[in-house]
Amino acid sequence: SVRSAFMRRATASQAAMPPISRPHRWPRRALALVLSTSVSMFDSDGRIGNTGTIAPPQTFGNYTKCASACDASAGVVLLEHLLDSGAAYGVVDHFWAAGDASEAADEGLAVDYYVDGEATPSVSMTPAMACGQGFPQLNGSIGGDREQPLYGLFSAGNKMGRAARDGGWYHYHKVLFRTSIRIVARTSGPKVRFTVSVRGHEVVASSPAAEGLALPSGFVVPPQARLQLQRLDRIYFQPMAFAPLVHLPAGYAGLIYLTTVALDTSPSTNDYIEGCWHLYTDSNKTFPGIVVGTGVEDFFDSAYWFCALNGQAPCLFDHANAGLLHFSRKWGNGTAMSSEVQKLRPGPPGTHERLSAYRFFDGEVVGFSNGGALHWRVGDSPGKCNDPSDVPGGNVHEVSVHSYAWVYTWPLVDGSAPAPNAPPLQLPKRSAASDSDLAQRPDSDIVL
């Protein structure tokens, strides 16, 4: 029978195998040959190939602890590294931060990346927002609230996350540089204490990886590209306005790596959620461009108001490609709204709806051939995404937009200057945010 034939083959195979109690001993010369052959299968950047001699890895990094005697309000250098002459480019690919109080590593700490001697940093970030969480100190976040286990912990695949109650923010966003990198920390006051670790590596010129940074999508980012962080720092946009999350001038190509938004609107459950997303792949494209989301939640691979369409609990998630890390509907004093009140559309005056979501694009190619933009509209017209009318479809109210868009950019003409950077972020004067704080609009916020 077929089973008998299979058993005979299996028995013969087992008989040919050496017994477990008598492990096979390789001759030393043969073992050396096997090891040499195995090592030569990998190139100097860890990818399978046939490169012969492997250059040793060149890792750099630093660990900085700012304790009670440390005043970082004017800036403390976390890392300075000059590229070796034999390297094609360098990559900073690890960041971790913690503090003795959550405010230190959440919103009281700014980190600036100065690439190749630039005067304005390509990246200016706070740790929490850099890891996709725009409301790290408010109840209603994934992983439980920070006063209770699991203290808001999450992991977006192996790309970013939070692994401690007081900070523990980490990410692996890859910042490229050609000559030097300088990373500086700033705090909102002289008594904010923190600990930061940053690391990276050099890519040797003889490695196949010297051609550029290969993303999971297969697209290779050229070595001269800079990872540029474009921000909207809690700017209020009126109904039907377009929030420009990404703007790249003509003369530059670009690739979106990661987008995070933290939205705050009042009253809750107004029709801001209906706003479409528009991608303009070059600077000459006009409305509607490519529609990449027919509502807020679509852009983040979710649906039906993140499950909260009719007052239900939201679907918080932290996937490798997208996630919703915070969603809350509360009264202005921070108290929770009942499920019956949450069904009202819009909610009563004085209520707030807040969400924080992220979307990675490293697994696909979403970019710009000659300048371009990414816009989100606050609410939408009755005809939705292809209707340019300014007449709102439904009851739409203003929204505070806090956004981070990480974009690889590079000039189309060799030798041209890099794309202009945004000014460094300004840390909030208050040391920590609370529900009651966010119920009031700060005087410094901009209304568009």
N, C-alpha and C positions, 0 to 999 in steps of 0.2 A: 504494500500500500504506500501511498504518498507519505503518510506519517512514519511508517517503518523506514523508508528510504531517508527521510530527514533525520531520524534518530541514529541511523547508521553513520551518516555524514557527521553529525554532531559528536558521536562517540569517537570516530576516527580523528576529528579535529582536536578533541580534548586529549586523546592519547598522544598526539604530536606535540602538545604543549609541555614544557618542563614543569615539574611539580612545584607548588608554591613553597614547600619547605626547603627546596634546593634552588635558590635564585641563581639565574645565569650570571656568570662572571665574564665580563668583556675583557679581552686583552688590552693592556694599557694603550698600545699604539692605535688599536681599532677605536677605543673609547675617545682618544684625542681627536681622531679623524672625524668621528660623529659629532663631537662638540664643535669642532671648527666649522664643519659644514652647516650645522644648525645656526650658529651665530651669523654666518655670512648670508643667511636668508633674509636678514633684517637690515634696513638702511639706518642711517644715523638719526632719523626722526621716528624710528620704531615701526616703520611700515615694511611689509614683506617685499623683498626685492633681491637682487643679486649684485651687491655693490662691492663685494670684496672686503677690504679693511674698513672697519667701522670707526668713525671719530667718536671719542668719548663724549657723553652728554655734558653740556655747559649750563648748569643751573645757577641762578642768582636769586637773592631774596633778602628780606630783613624782617625783624620782629621789633615792634616799638610798644612800650608801655608808658603811658602818661599818667603818673600817679599824682598824689596831692601836691607835690612840689613842682609839678609841670604845668606851665601855662601855655596852652596851644591856641589861645584866642587869636594870636598874630600869625600862627602857622608853625608847624613842626615838620621837618623833612622825614618822611617814612622810608624812602628809598631813592638813591641816585645810582645809575648804572650806565657806563659807557660801553658801547658795543665793541667787541674784539674785532681786530682787522680781518680775521679769517671768517667772520660771520656774514651771512647775507642780510639778516634782520633779526630782531629780537621780539619776543612775545611775553607780555605779562599776562599770566593765565590763572592766577589764584589770588583771591582776596577773602579775608576773614576779619571780623571786628566784633568786639564785645565791650561792655562797660559795666561799672559798678551799679549803675541805674539804667533802666531801659532808655531814658531820654538821651543818654550819652551816645549810644550806638544807633539809636533810631532816628532822631531828628536834631540832636545837638552836635552832631559831627558831620563835617563836610570833607570830602576827599577829592583832591584835584590831581589829574594826570597831565603833566607837561611833556609832550612828545617832541623829540628832536629840537630842543631849545626854543620852542614856541613861547611867546609872551602871554598868551591866553590859553588856558588848558582845553584840550580836546574833550576831556571828561571832567565834569564837576558834579558830584553826586552825594547823596546821603545813603548810608548802607541799606536801610530798610527799603527805600524806593528802588535802589539799584537791584534789589532782589525781588521786586514785584509787589511789595506790600506798601500801600499808600496810607494805611490807617493802622499802624502797628500797636497803638496804645488804646484802641477802642474795642469794646465788646462787639462780637459779631464776626470774628475772624475764624479762619480754618484752624483746626487743631485745638479748639477751645480758646477761652480768653486768657490773657496773660496772668490773671490771678489764680487760675485753676489749671490742673494738668489737662492737656499737654502744653499749655502756655503758648499757644499760637504757633507750634512747630509745624513745618511742612518741608517738602522736598520736591522741586520741579525736575524730576529725572535726576541726572547727574550734573545739572547746569547751575542751579542756585537753590537757596533754601534758608531755613532758620533752624538752629539746633540747640538753643538755650533760651532760658527765660529772659535774661538780661543781655540782649544782643545775640551773639552766636550767628550773625548773618554771614553767609558765604556765597561766592559766585565764581564762575570760571569764564567770564567774558574775556575774550582774547584781544588785548590791546597791542597792536604792532608798532614797532619803531625801527628806524634805520640807523640812527647814530646814538641816541641817548634817551633815557626815560628818567623823569624826576616826579616823585609822588609826594604830595604835601597834605597834611591834615590840618583842619581848622575847627575850632570849637566855638559854641555860642557864648561862652563865658570862661573865666580863668579857672573855675573849679570843676569843670567837666572832665572826668577821668575816663580813659579808654585804653584798649589794647588792640593793636592791628598787626596782622601778618600779611605780607605780600610776597609773591614768588613769580618767577618766570624762567625762561630758557632762551638760549641763542640757537639759531638755525644755521648750521655751517654751510658755507657756500658750495661745498661739494655734494650736498644732499639733494635728492630730488625735490624735497620740500622747499628748497630755496626758490622754486618757481612761484611760491605763494602759499597761502593758508587754504587748505582744502576743507570745505564745509561738508556736512552730511548730505547736502543736496547734490554734491559733485562739483559745484561751482568753486573755482579757485580765486580767492581774493588776492590781488597783486601785492607784492611786498611794500609798495609805496602807499598803499591805502592806509587811512587813519580811521580808527573806530571813534566816531564823533557822537557825542551825546547831545541831542536836541531836546530842550525842555520847554514846558509851559508850567510856570510856577504859580499854581492856584490863581489862574486868571478867570474872571467871570465872563461868560459868553451869553449874550441875550438869545431869546428864542429865534430859531432859523439862521443863526450865525454859523459860520464855518470855522471850526477850530483847526488851525494848521499844525498838526503834530509833527510833520516833516516838511521842510522847505530846503531844496537844493538848487542853487543858481545854475544857469546854463554854463557849459564848459566843464562840468563835472559829472562823472558817473557815480552811481551809488547802489548799495544793496542793504535793505533793511534786515537787521539781525534780530531785534527784540523791541516790542512796544509794550509799555505799561501805562495804564490810566487809573487815576483815582478821582472819582466824580462825587460831587456833593451838590444836592439840589433841594429846594423847598418850594412848595410842599412835596411830600412823598408821592409816589405813584403818579406823577404827572407824565405827559407824553414825550418827555425828552428821550426816552428809551427808543423811540421810533427812528431816530436819526440814522441816515445811511453813511457809509464810509466810501470815499472816493480816492482812487489811486491815479495819479497823473504821471505816466512813465517818462515823459520829457517835458521841458519847460514850455513847449508849444501846444500841449494838449489842453482842451477846454472841457467844461462840464458836459456830461457827467464823468468823463474819464472811464476807468474800469471800476465798477461797483464791487467792492470786496467785503461788503456787509450791508444787509438791508435793515439793520438795527444794531444797537449797541452789542447785544449778546451774540449775534451772528459772527461778528468779527473774531470773537473769542471761542468759536466752535461750540457755543451753547445755543439754547433756544427758549422761547416762551418766558422772557424776562428772567432768565437763569432759574427757571422753575417757580418763580414767585409771582406769576401773572395774576392770580386771583387770591392773593394774600397768603399763599402757602409759604413754607420755609424755603429759602433758596438752596440751590444745589452747589455747595462749595466744592471745589476740586483743585488738585495741583498736579496736572498731567505734565509730561515732558514737553509738550508743544504749546499748551495753553492752560490757564487756570483762573479761578475766581477765589481770591484769598480773603475778601471781606465783602459782606453785604448786610446792611442794617437799615431798619426803618424805626425812627424814634422821635419822641417829642423833643422840643428844644432844650429841655432840662436834662436830657439823657435817659429818661425812662422809656421803657418799651411800649410799643403800640400793641393793642389787642389785635387778634386775628380778624375781628369784625371791622375794626377801623382800617386795617391794612387792605381790605377789599375795596374801600372807597377810591374812586379814581376821578380827580386827584384827591389826595388826603387832605385833612383839615389844615388850616393855616398854622404855622409854627412847627409842623412836622418836617423831618429831614430824611432823605434817602441817600445812602452813601454806598459806594462799591469800589473795589480795587481789583483789577484784572490784568493779566499779562498774556502776550502772544509771541512765541518765537517763530521766526521765519527762516531758520538755518536749514530746515529740511526741504525748502522750496526756494525758487529764485524769484523774489519780489524786489524789483529795483528800478533804477533810473538810467537811461541811456545818455541823456544830455540835460541834466537838471530834472526837476520834477517836484512832486509834492504828495502828501497824504493828508486828507481832510476828513474830519468828522463833523456832521451837522447836528446842531442842537434841535432835536425834533425834526419833523419833515412835513412836506406839503401833502395834500390829499392824494396826488399822483405818485407819491413816494420818490424813489431814487432818481428817476429820469425827469422829474418835474422841477423846473427852475423857479417856480412860483415862490414868493415869500409869504404866502398865506399859510399859516400853520394848520396841519391836519390834527385837530384835537386840542387839548389844553396843555400848552408847552410853557415851561418856566425856565428862568436862567439857571445856568449850571457853572459851578466852579470846577475848572479842569486843571488837574495836576498830572502832567504826563512826562514820561521819559521815552525817547525814541533813539535807540542805538543803531547807527547807520555807518557802514563802511563807505568812505568816500575817497575818490582819487581824481586828479585832473586828467582831462582827455588829452592834453598836450603835455608831453614830457618836459620837465623843467619848470612848469607853472607852479605858482604858489598853491598850497592846500586850500580847501574850502574854508571860509571864515567860521570861527567858533563863536558860540554864544558867550556872554560874560559869565564869570563864575557865579554860582548861586549864592544868594544871601540867606544866611541862617535866620530863622525866626527869633524875634526878641524874647518871646516867652520860652521857658525851658522845656515845657512839655505840653502836649495837646490833651484836651479832655472833651467830652461831649458838649459841655456847656461852653467851652472856648470856641469850638467849631460852629456853634449855633450863631455866633456873631461874626460878621464879616470884618476881617482886619482892615484897617485904614489903608494899608499898603497894597491891597489887592487891586488889580486893574480890571476895569469893566469894558468889554468890547461888544 
